[in-house]
């Protein structure tokens, strides 16, 4: 696995590593994920972003589907931090694949800013009116939707575009038809699902990976004995262990926390020695650990209406990964 050459140990906020995308734009490698577990969040989102800005966060990740773009934008606006020092990511909702321009303009208004740094296609699957998920060949396909996103670049209101939850299968289909190579692919990534093949594929195409839920969105990894032993050895938090593992893969990480101390720790990476990285790299080989840690999987083996095969995920029901 290609490692990030950055020396992380002595970096303190806001001097987090910067990753250069294929259009030469840069993105802070540590950002704040703004999904609150349910859509919305109101003042909780504002307070979280306000704390993060004071601590030194300059990369904020939200989405139309999160229902909190307005509060993220409000916190950024009121912070006094110059807009050009902040990197804002938001995403096109599944229900908006047929109305890309309109949905983008709505996000721009909600965020109350002149431009968006990165606009992602949140999922390859769209939703038809009536909340029925479209099939891969239904129009607009994710390729047609992305082609509409490409046109947004002409407006100057978005600097970069990319995708989220795309596999090698869906990326291969997209790359055969798109004009603008995605700058970013945002996916679930952590030691239980290290995404090695996808990382190598994206690197070969000039696409950066961002790890969402890099802590696993549960206690599974944070309380794992291998993670806690590494944390204790270096006097850092288990979250710092997991985030530093991700950063040393050369990916961006977007953990979420509302706690001021954890926010500060999460943006303070640590350079893990190679032997610790090797231990974490092998964690998914333990029985029952090679899997997604999120809750959108069901017993039928579908996610938002698409099968694992359609998504290009080598899984069986409940998100268990087949080696």
Secondary structure, DSSP 8 states (H G I E B T S, - for coil): --------TT--TT---EEE-TTS-EEESB-EE---SSS--HHHHHHHHHHHHHHT--EEE--GGGT-HHHHHHHHHHH---GGG-EEEEEE-GGGTT-HHHHHHHHHHHHTSS-EEEEEE--S--EETTTEE--TTSSS-HHHHHHHHHHHGGGTSEEEEEEES--HHHHHHHHTT-SS--SEEEEE-BTTB--HHHHHHHHHHT-EEEEESTT-SSHHHHT-HHHHHHHHHHT--HHHHHHHHHHTTT-EE------HHHHHHHTS-----HHHHHHHHTGGGSTT-SB---S---TTSEETTEEHHHHT--EEGGGEE--
